[in-house]
Amino acid sequence: MKTLALLLILCSLFSFNIFSQQKEVKIIPEKLTENIYVLKGQGGNIGIFIGEDGVFMIDDQFAPLSKKILATIKTITDKPITYLINTHWHGDHTGGNANFQKEGAVIVSHKNVRKRMSTGQVIRGKKRPVSPKEALPIITFSEDIQFYINDEPIMITHIHNAHTDGDALVYFGNSNVLHVGDAYFQGKFPYIDIDSGGSIDGYIEGIQKMIMLADDDTQIIPGHGNVSSKKELKVYLEMLKDLKSVVVSEIKKGASLEEIKNNLTITESYKNYNGWITEEKIKEAIYKSLKMK
């Protein structure tokens, strides 16, 4: 009985802690152009494009934050959310899908996003259950899809096996704004989700595609971090290429995963990129990605 009581207390404390965190989260809008905003809260950066035809939304963070997100959007516009694009399947970008579908949003994604949300997945060693039907994208694409909304050409294009196998870039042609989801972590080492089809080669190719789409004036919304630029992307690309090159060299010398993780010289020049993906974790991801080829 004492054990059961202790478990109930721990569960209550855990639930209270989660509730408190969500209660404290503020959704902060940042205006990029006359019609485009980025919303920051807890999870991936949300993109909002507003016009007479309605609201075109990119990603939606976690389900408990949906009311706050919607309330913030309503401080900007009274237009309904017509389309919701998922840049990939992770819960900090798709957690609010079911809630926004109830608001009338049509959910769109790459086909692999729906596929992974429709089956049990493993992320960072933890099992993720199947998403409810209401949360699943109802329009999917294989490579590219084009929208013409509010007199704005919006191109959504797939990048292969970068952060995951379902990543999408969203480019607003007239506004010159590019939302790239977690295919770019501004200022931090990237999270390469190998279990979801991510790879170092795909990540590098994805950054190269972003650079090709952007010009010097393009405002780039990363999955996490601050609004970025083509100049920053080029620096990021060189960092990834350098890390990959060194890890490849070490593998050719016969180095094991543990030896590479413990080799501090590999990431010595990039300590400023440390985040929740540490130097050790990025070396491990690159090693495993290359070994799986």
QUIKA-V141629 format. One record per residue. D_CENTER is the distance of its C-alpha to the mean C-alpha in Angstrom with 1 decimal. Layout:
d_center: {D_CENTER:D_CENTER}
This chain:
d_center: {43.9:42.9:39.9:38.8:39.2:37.2:34.3:34.4:34.4:31.4:29.5:30.6:29.5:26.0:25.6:27.0:24.7:21.5:23.2:24.1:20.6:19.4:22.6:22.1:18.6:19.1:17.0:17.6:17.7:18.0:19.9:19.1:21.6:24.2:21.9:18.3:16.7:13.5:13.5:12.6:13.4:12.0:8.4:5.5:7.7:9.6:11.5:15.1:17.8:21.3:24.5:27.7:26.2:23.6:20.0:17.2:14.0:10.3:8.3:10.4:9.6:12.4:15.6:18.1:16.6:17.1:20.6:19.7:17.0:19.6:22.3:20.5:20.1:23.7:24.8:23.6:24.8:26.8:25.3:23.8:20.2:21.0:17.8:14.3:11.7:8.8:6.4:6.4:8.4:7.2:9.3:7.6:6.2:9.5:12.0:14.0:14.5:18.1:19.0:18.0:19.7:22.7:22.6:23.0:19.6:19.4:16.1:15.0:12.8:13.4:16.2:14.5:12.0:15.3:17.0:14.8:14.8:18.6:19.4:19.2:16.5:16.5:13.6:14.8:18.3:18.1:18.8:16.7:19.1:19.1:17.6:20.4:21.5:20.7:17.0:16.9:16.2:19.7:19.2:17.6:18.0:18.5:18.0:18.2:18.9:20.5:20.9:23.7:23.3:25.1:26.7:23.4:22.4:18.7:17.6:14.7:14.7:13.4:12.9:14.4:13.4:11.0:7.9:9.4:12.2:10.6:8.2:9.4:10.3:12.1:15.2:17.8:21.0:23.5:21.3:19.8:16.3:13.3:9.7:7.6:3.8:3.0:6.6:7.8:8.2:11.2:14.3:13.1:13.2:10.1:9.2:10.8:10.9:14.4:15.3:12.8:14.2:12.3:14.8:15.8:17.6:14.9:12.6:15.6:16.4:13.0:13.7:17.2:16.3:14.6:17.7:19.9:18.5:18.7:21.9:22.9:22.4:18.9:16.6:13.1:10.3:7.6:4.2:6.9:10.6:13.1:13.7:14.6:17.1:18.3:20.5:17.8:15.9:19.3:19.8:16.5:17.5:20.9:19.6:17.7:20.8:23.1:21.6:21.6:25.2:26.4:25.0:26.6:29.8:29.9:29.4:32.3:34.4:33.8:31.6:30.2:26.7:28.3:30.1:27.0:25.1:28.3:28.8:27.9:28.9:25.9:23.5:26.3:25.5:21.8:22.2:20.7:17.2:17.6:15.2:14.2:13.9:17.6:19.9:21.1:17.7:16.7:20.2:20.1:16.9:18.6:21.9:20.8:18.9:22.1:24.4:22.9:23.7}
